Amino acid sequence: MTKSYFISQTSLRKKFKKIGRNCKISNKASFIGEKNIIIGDNVRVDDFAVIVAYDGNITIGSDSHIGSLSYILGSGGVKIGNSCNISQGVKIYSKSDNYKMKEKKTYKAKVVISDNCIIGSNVVILPGSKINKNVRIGALTLVNKEIKSNSLYFGKQTKKLN
């Protein structure tokens, strides 16, 4: 008998705060603070994704995909909607250092990715960002603000394409 590539459904039910049906979670993905993570139906999480919610919370909507080598930090809260595709190497931070302060302080703010979004490879999403419905973010983009619905964005300063 061969070892399964995915964590069994029985193990998943014991692991997370709430998990939906038919999820495919790689046994090479890492989770910290599983009891603060909610996962919808038909979600796939690929190899070497790291999802951290030890002092916050993360919700991943149904029919969404988290690509390999992605990192999600839920300290300020992260909500990923339904039917979202988070490509390889994406970094989502809901907590960061506040570089405007002379003293080292951290900044926490919720990150929201609404339904039906595609986030390209190696995108970085900073605390307080909100990506509205039906948005496409091109590879290597830095997101640090609210992104309007039904749009395509790309570039270091998230320039609007259409």
Helices and strands as residue ranges (DSSP letters): H 9-15, E 18-19, E 24-25, E 30-32, G 34-36, E 37-39, E 44-45, E 50-52, E 58-60, E 65-66, E 71-73, E 78-80, E 85-86, E 91-93, E 95-97, E 106-108, E 111-113, E 118-119, E 124-125, E 130-131, E 136-137, E 142-143, E 146-147, E 152-154, E 159-160
